[in-house]
Amino acid sequence: MSIEFVVADLLGQDVDAIVNPANERLAHGGGVAGAIARAAGPALMDESRRLGGCPTGGAVVTGAGDLPQRWVIHAVGPVWSGGGQGEEEALRACHRALVARAGELGINSIALPAISTGIFGFPPERAAPVAVRAIARSLPAAPTLRTVRFCFVDHALCASYATAAEKLSAG
């Protein structure tokens, strides 16, 4: 089992599933969610509408439409509200939920972005240790999941998550 950190295009990853940093309505308008929806085509939007939404901290799965992956796991992270509204627990929960969905489907590999750190405003330096720890601690419950690849748009964000993983393994 491996957790990887790369600067790469999430949509082009050779994995079973990619993770969409979704909102509760599963409305895929902008940012990474919009890019995923545009690349996947109308099937993803239709399937998302039928699901009817997902609460913050949860994750649901659809097919991947025209994407090369088989599935899209829609994980709903929190909107940052200053840190006193349970944001870290919600971020932890959505990472646990996405691993659980991967385990339920027998998925071997996933690629995901830095959930909630974009338009949801979660500070990356606070999100990184929460996300990495939640993934690492959830993996035993998903024995088929062999590769978790975090994909980032820049080197600084990648480094913050890789550093969080180093601290986790050292401590």
C-alpha positions as CSV (number, residue, x, y, z in Angstrom):
1,M,0.0,0.0,0.0
2,S,1.3,3.4,-0.8
3,I,0.4,7.1,-0.4
4,E,1.9,9.2,-3.0
5,F,2.2,13.0,-3.5
6,V,2.6,14.4,-7.0
7,V,2.3,17.6,-9.0
8,A,0.1,16.3,-11.8
9,D,-3.2,16.5,-13.6
10,L,-5.8,14.7,-11.6
11,L,-7.9,13.9,-14.6
12,G,-5.1,12.1,-16.4
13,Q,-4.2,9.6,-13.6
14,D,-4.1,5.9,-14.4
15,V,-6.2,4.9,-11.4
16,D,-9.5,3.2,-10.8
17,A,-11.2,6.3,-9.4
18,I,-10.6,10.0,-9.0
19,V,-12.0,12.0,-6.1
20,N,-14.1,15.1,-6.8
21,P,-14.0,17.7,-4.1
22,A,-17.7,18.2,-4.2
23,N,-20.3,20.5,-2.6
24,E,-23.4,19.1,-0.8
25,R,-25.6,19.6,-3.9
26,L,-23.1,17.7,-6.1
27,A,-23.3,20.7,-8.4
28,H,-20.1,20.6,-10.4
29,G,-19.7,24.2,-11.5
30,G,-16.2,25.5,-10.9
31,G,-12.7,24.6,-9.9
32,V,-11.7,20.9,-9.9
33,A,-15.3,19.8,-9.7
34,G,-16.1,21.8,-12.9
35,A,-13.1,20.4,-14.7
36,I,-14.1,16.8,-13.8
37,A,-17.7,17.4,-14.9
38,R,-16.6,18.9,-18.3
39,A,-14.3,16.1,-19.0
40,A,-16.7,13.4,-17.8
41,G,-19.6,14.7,-19.9
42,P,-23.4,14.7,-19.2
43,A,-23.5,11.2,-17.7
44,L,-21.7,12.4,-14.5
45,M,-24.1,15.3,-14.0
46,D,-27.2,13.1,-14.6
47,E,-26.0,10.5,-12.1
48,S,-25.1,13.2,-9.6
49,R,-28.6,14.7,-9.9
50,R,-30.2,11.3,-9.3
51,L,-28.1,10.9,-6.1
52,G,-29.7,14.2,-4.8
53,G,-26.7,15.4,-2.8
54,C,-24.3,14.4,0.0
55,P,-23.7,15.9,3.4
56,T,-20.5,17.6,4.4
57,G,-18.1,14.9,5.6
58,G,-19.6,12.2,3.3
59,A,-18.8,10.6,0.0
60,V,-20.8,9.1,-2.8
61,V,-19.8,7.3,-6.0
62,T,-20.8,7.7,-9.6
63,G,-19.5,6.3,-12.9
64,A,-16.8,8.3,-14.6
65,G,-18.6,9.1,-17.8
66,D,-16.0,9.9,-20.5
67,L,-13.1,10.0,-18.1
68,P,-10.5,7.2,-18.4
69,Q,-11.2,6.1,-14.8
70,R,-14.0,3.8,-13.9
71,W,-15.5,5.8,-11.0
72,V,-15.6,9.3,-9.5
73,I,-15.9,9.5,-5.7
74,H,-17.5,12.7,-4.7
75,A,-16.2,13.7,-1.3
76,V,-17.8,16.7,0.4
77,G,-15.3,18.7,2.5
78,P,-16.1,21.6,4.7
79,V,-16.1,25.3,3.9
80,W,-13.6,27.0,6.1
81,S,-15.2,29.2,8.7
82,G,-12.3,30.1,10.8
83,G,-11.6,26.8,12.4
84,G,-14.2,26.8,15.2
85,Q,-17.1,25.2,13.3
86,G,-15.9,21.5,13.3
87,E,-14.0,22.0,10.0
88,E,-11.2,19.6,10.8
89,E,-13.6,16.8,11.9
90,A,-15.6,17.3,8.7
91,L,-12.4,17.1,6.6
92,R,-11.3,14.0,8.5
93,A,-14.8,12.4,8.0
94,C,-14.8,13.1,4.2
95,H,-11.4,11.4,3.8
96,R,-12.5,8.4,5.9
97,A,-15.7,8.3,3.8
98,L,-13.9,8.3,0.4
99,V,-11.7,5.4,1.6
100,A,-14.8,3.5,2.8
101,R,-16.5,4.0,-0.6
102,A,-13.3,2.7,-2.4
103,G,-13.2,-0.3,-0.1
104,E,-16.9,-1.1,-0.7
105,L,-16.2,-1.2,-4.5
106,G,-13.0,-3.1,-4.2
107,I,-11.1,-0.2,-5.8
108,N,-7.3,-0.7,-6.1
109,S,-6.2,2.9,-6.8
110,I,-7.5,6.4,-6.4
111,A,-6.2,9.9,-7.1
112,L,-7.4,12.9,-5.1
113,P,-6.8,16.7,-4.8
114,A,-6.3,18.7,-1.7
115,I,-10.0,18.7,-0.7
116,S,-11.4,22.0,0.7
117,T,-8.2,24.0,0.2
118,G,-9.4,25.7,-3.0
119,I,-12.6,27.7,-3.2
120,F,-13.7,26.3,0.2
121,G,-10.8,28.2,1.8
122,F,-9.4,25.6,4.2
123,P,-5.8,26.6,5.0
124,P,-3.5,23.9,3.3
125,E,-1.1,23.8,6.3
126,R,-4.1,22.8,8.5
127,A,-5.7,20.5,5.9
128,A,-2.6,18.5,5.1
129,P,-2.1,16.7,8.4
130,V,-5.8,16.0,8.8
131,A,-6.2,14.6,5.4
132,V,-3.0,12.5,5.4
133,R,-3.7,11.0,8.9
134,A,-7.3,10.2,8.0
135,I,-6.3,8.4,4.8
136,A,-3.5,6.5,6.5
137,R,-5.7,5.4,9.4
138,S,-8.6,4.4,7.2
139,L,-6.6,2.2,4.8
140,P,-6.8,-1.0,6.9
141,A,-10.6,-1.0,6.4
142,A,-10.1,-1.0,2.6
143,P,-7.7,-3.9,2.0
144,T,-8.0,-3.7,-1.8
145,L,-6.9,-0.1,-1.9
146,R,-3.2,-0.3,-2.7
147,T,-2.5,3.2,-4.1
148,V,-3.7,6.6,-2.9
149,R,-2.2,9.4,-5.0
150,F,-2.6,13.0,-3.9
151,C,-2.4,15.2,-7.0
152,F,-1.6,18.9,-6.7
153,V,-1.5,21.9,-9.0
154,D,1.7,23.3,-7.4
155,H,4.9,22.2,-5.7
156,A,4.3,24.2,-2.4
157,L,0.9,22.4,-1.8
158,C,2.5,19.0,-2.7
159,A,5.3,19.7,-0.2
160,S,3.0,20.6,2.6
161,Y,1.1,17.2,2.2
162,A,4.4,15.2,1.8
163,T,5.7,16.9,5.0
164,A,2.6,16.0,6.9
165,A,3.1,12.4,5.8
166,E,6.7,12.4,6.9
167,K,5.7,13.8,10.3
168,L,3.0,11.1,10.7
169,S,5.4,8.3,9.9
170,A,8.1,9.7,12.2
171,G,5.7,10.2,15.1
